[in-house]
Amino acid sequence: MEFGAGGLVALIGPNGSGKSTLLKLTAGLIHAAGVSIVVQGQLLHELAPRAAARLISWVPQRAEVLFSMTVREMVRIGRYRLLRPLRDLPREDETIIEKAVGEVGLTEMLDRDVDTLSGGEWQRALIARALAQDTPVMLLDEPVASLDLRYQDEVYLLLKGLATKGRLIIVADHHLEVAASYAERIVMLNAGGIAADGVACDVLTSKRLAEVYGVEVRVFPDPVSGTPRLSRPRGDRT
């Protein structure tokens, strides 16, 4: 699988299809025999951790905070990944942190404890932490899994904006319609392989969804955006 520089790509597929595994392989969190990840011409497994951290940032599906910290402190971790442990950050790094927090709309919450954040704010703080690494590639594992409709749109609008600035952003997601609305490329995985790869209207077809997900789904274009919308017929409908 090959990705160009810049753009928003969504990985979709049923549970166990390989979405999270593919992201973790790409992030260098796990390794597999015979699998090579090449980023900007460099083999990931040959790079030192700090060198890899300059190329790829990672936003996990879940992240636990083991002790109290502010939004500023959590985002600052993204800079420490690039530096020697316990080193004081220079002013230019603090400027990058403030810029990252501003991009996700959390400037007024810089000094708030992360325990007080809502679900959407928490997710944006995690994205800010990844932004602080200032990498050309950003990977996100189900970033809107527990968010309501408003925050789903907010997160995807943020990611779309970042992608237009030249970042390659790869998102694993179960929200097919949301992914179809924002991602310019959809990669559908199934049983560890690629079932389809292309624009949303070509990937999300009734036949392919039935084959991969095992359910009957009717697909129709959104009357406003033209992106695919899904309907699951029920037996009691006429």
N, C-alpha and C positions, 0 to 999 in steps of 0.2 A: 504494500500500500504506500502510495506516495502523496505528499501534500506540498503545495507550493507555499511561498511566503505570503502571509496575510490571508484573511478570510475566516469565516465562522463555519465550522464543520460539526455536524451532529452525528454521533454514533447511536443507533437505535437497535433494538432486538429484544427478544424475550429474555427472561431470567436465565442465567447460565449460558448465554450466547457468546460471552467473551468480552463485553464492553469494558468492565472494570479491569479485567486482566490486561487487555490491550493498553489501556491508559497507564496502568502501573508498570508495564514493560517499557512504555515510551518514556515514563518519568524516571526510569532506572531504579524503581523501588523493588522490583523483582527481576529475576533473570530466568531465561529458558534456553536450553541447548538448541543451537541452530538458528536462533533469532538474533538479528542484528538491527540495532536502532542507529540510524545515521542522521545527525542534525548538523546542517550547514557543512556537510562534507566530513564531519568528525564522528567516529564511532563512539557512542555514548559510554560503553563499558570500559573504554581505554582512558577516559577522562577522570581527573581527580574530582572529588565531590564539589569543591568550590567552583571548578571550571564548568561542571555540568549545571550547577545552580545559576550560572550566567546565561544559560541557553534555555532551560525549561523550568517553569514554575508550576506548582501543583496545588489544586484546591480540592481537598478530599470531600467525600460525601458527608462525613461526620468528623468533627474535631472537638476534643474535650480540652477544657482549660483546667489544669490541675491546681492552679492557685490564682488568686485575684490579680487582675491586671487591667490597665486601661486600654482603650482602643489604640492609642499611640504606641503603647508598649507591645501590643500584639502585632501591629503592622511592622514595628521595628524589627521583629524577628526575621522578616523577609530580607532586610539588609544584612543582618548578622550571618545569614547563610552564605554570604559572599565574602565574609571577612574572617579573621582569626577570632576565636572565642574570647569574650570579655573585653574586646577592644572598644574604646570609646568611639562613637560615631562622629565624624566631622560634620560641620554645618551643612555641606552639600548633601550628605545622606539624609539629614533631617529635612532638608528641602524636598528631597524625593519622597520621603514619607508623607509630608504634608500634601504634596501634589497627588499622591496615590489616594489618600483619604478624600481629597477634594473631588477626584474623578468619580468616586462612588457616592458622593453626596453626604459624607459623614463629618465634615469639617467641624460642625458645632458639637460633635460628640467625641472629639479627640481625647478628652480627659475623663470620659465616662467609663465606669467599670463595664467590662464586656458582659458581665452577668445581668446587667440591666437592659441589654439590647433585645429588641424584638427579633423574630425569626428572619425577617427580611434584612434588618440592620446587621445581624450577625453574619448572614451570608455575604453581604456587601463588605463587611470588615475582613472576612477571609479573602475575598477577591482583592481588596486593597493590599493585604499582606503579600499576595502573589504579584501584584503590580509593583510593589516596592522592590522586587528583585529585578525589574526592568528587563525581562527576558523576551526574546522574539517569539517564543512558543509558550502558550498557557494551556494547561489541561485541567478540566473540571469534571468531577464525577457526580452526576445528578445534583447540580447546584440548586434546583428549585423543587426538590423532592417533597419537602414539608412546607412549602410556601403556598399562600392563597393566590388567587388570580392576579391581584394587583401586583404582588411582589414577584410573581413569575414574569410578568411583562417588564417590570422594572429591571430585574436582573438580566433578562435577554436584551433589552434595549441598551443596557450598559455594555454587554459583551459585543453586541453588534457595532456600537460606536467604537469600541477598542479595536475591533477587527478592521474597520475602515481606516484606522491609523497605521496599519501595516503589521499588526500582530496576527499570528496564526493561533486561533482559539479552537480547541477540540473539546466538545462537550458530550458526555454520555448522558442519555436521558430516556425516560419512559414516556414522557409527555409528547406524543407523536405530533399532535396538532400544533403545539407551541413550537417545537423544533422546526416543523415545516414552515411556520410563519416567519422565522427569523434566520435560519441557517441557509446558506447559499448552496450547500452540498450536504447530502444525507448518505451515510454509509450504514446499510442494514446488515447486521451480523446474525448468524444462525449456526449453532453447534460449532463455534470456533472458526467459521469461515465467512466469506463475504457473500451475502445473498443478493445484494444490489448496491450500486454506487452511482449517484448522480443527483440531479435536481429532484425536489420533493415530489412533483407531479409524476415523474417517471418511476420513482422508487415506491411510493405509497399507492399501490394499486390493489384492488379487491382480491385479485388472484394471488398476488404475492403475500399479502397479509394473511390470507387463509392458509397458504403453504407454510409460512414461517411461524405465525402465532396460533394457528389451528382454530380460528374463529371466523365466522362469516361477518364481513364488514363491507358496508357500502361506502364508496368514496365519491364525493362530489365537490366541485370547486366552491370556495367561499364567494358569496355574491359581491363582496367588496374587494378583497385582496386577490382572489383567484387561487389562493393556496389550498391544498387538499383539506377537506373536512371529512370526518368519519362518523358513520351511523351504524350501530349494531342492531339489526332487526330482532324483534322478540316474537315469540310464538303467538302472543295474544294480540298482535297488531294485524290489522286488515289492510 
